[in-house]
Amino acid sequence: MSGGRQAVLLVEDDARLGAMVAEYLGRHELDVTVAPDGERGLAALRRARYDVVLLDVMLPGIDGLEVCRRLRATPEWAALPVLMLTARGEDVDKIVGLELGADDYLAKPFNPRELLARIRAVLRRVEPADAVRFQSGGLGWNNQPFLHYAIPEGAGHRGQRIEVGSDGIGAARQGQEQTVHELLGYSGLE
């Protein structure tokens, strides 16, 4: 996708709604790819990198709940933000979607400004997909062969992040070098 614009995959079987959402989000610096069903949505994910997935629940063939389940079960897609869109606004439907791993849920019909606000909110909570890359020389930030680490106490538990700071590992954090090395296989000091 082009020039720092974030990539959105919209899996929506209503072609008219898909076109309107794509046009609206495009005016707000988001590149949107529309897939008309779950199979083609999964195929699009195999071909390109996306920053967020907008997923209709009621799709022909593989429904949106199954697509969400598959996303969360696939390591390279497991952390990808998913926003469910559906005409089914019942509480039980929302709960099932969220329990399957959706990050947010928006009932149709929706205000496009609310959709944009929710997309921006989930994108603020995640790092850009290509900000941190594993390189042969270790972990790099924006393709630089170094990282500065600020490791929180108890790091290494599932779901915790390693925060990146510009001040590097100071004397107070020297003892946490082993934790970094255990987590990443690279301490940043090597």
Secondary structure in CASP SS format (residue, H / E / C, confidence):
PFRMAT SS
TARGET T0000
AUTHOR 0000-0000-0000
METHOD secondary structure of the structure
MODEL  1
M C 1.00
S C 1.00
G C 1.00
G C 1.00
R C 1.00
Q E 1.00
A E 1.00
V E 1.00
L E 1.00
L E 1.00
V E 1.00
E C 1.00
D C 1.00
D C 1.00
A H 1.00
R H 1.00
L H 1.00
G H 1.00
A H 1.00
M H 1.00
V H 1.00
A H 1.00
E H 1.00
Y H 1.00
L H 1.00
G H 1.00
R C 1.00
H C 1.00
E C 1.00
L E 1.00
D E 1.00
V E 1.00
T E 1.00
V E 1.00
A E 1.00
P C 1.00
D C 1.00
G H 1.00
E H 1.00
R H 1.00
G H 1.00
L H 1.00
A H 1.00
A H 1.00
L H 1.00
R H 1.00
R H 1.00
A C 1.00
R C 1.00
Y C 1.00
D C 1.00
V E 1.00
V E 1.00
L E 1.00
L E 1.00
D E 1.00
V C 1.00
M C 1.00
L C 1.00
P C 1.00
G C 1.00
I C 1.00
D C 1.00
G H 1.00
L H 1.00
E H 1.00
V H 1.00
C H 1.00
R H 1.00
R H 1.00
L H 1.00
R H 1.00
A H 1.00
T C 1.00
P C 1.00
E C 1.00
W C 1.00
A C 1.00
A C 1.00
L C 1.00
P C 1.00
V E 1.00
L E 1.00
M E 1.00
L E 1.00
T E 1.00
A C 1.00
R C 1.00
G C 1.00
E C 1.00
D H 1.00
V H 1.00
D H 1.00
K H 1.00
I H 1.00
V H 1.00
G H 1.00
L H 1.00
E H 1.00
L C 1.00
G C 1.00
A C 1.00
D C 1.00
D E 1.00
Y E 1.00
L E 1.00
A E 1.00
K C 1.00
P C 1.00
F C 1.00
N C 1.00
P H 1.00
R H 1.00
E H 1.00
L H 1.00
L H 1.00
A H 1.00
R H 1.00
I H 1.00
R H 1.00
A H 1.00
V H 1.00
L H 1.00
R H 1.00
R C 1.00
V C 1.00
E C 1.00
P C 1.00
A C 1.00
D C 1.00
A C 1.00
V E 1.00
R E 1.00
F E 1.00
Q E 1.00
S C 1.00
G C 1.00
G E 1.00
L E 1.00
G E 1.00
W E 1.00
N C 1.00
N C 1.00
Q E 1.00
P C 1.00
F C 1.00
L C 1.00
H C 1.00
Y E 1.00
A E 1.00
I C 1.00
P C 1.00
E C 1.00
G C 1.00
A C 1.00
G C 1.00
H C 1.00
R C 1.00
G C 1.00
Q C 1.00
R C 1.00
I C 1.00
E E 1.00
V E 1.00
G C 1.00
S C 1.00
D C 1.00
G C 1.00
I C 1.00
G C 1.00
A H 1.00
A H 1.00
R H 1.00
Q H 1.00
G H 1.00
Q H 1.00
E H 1.00
Q H 1.00
T H 1.00
V H 1.00
H H 1.00
E H 1.00
L H 1.00
L H 1.00
G C 1.00
Y C 1.00
S C 1.00
G C 1.00
L C 1.00
E C 1.00
END
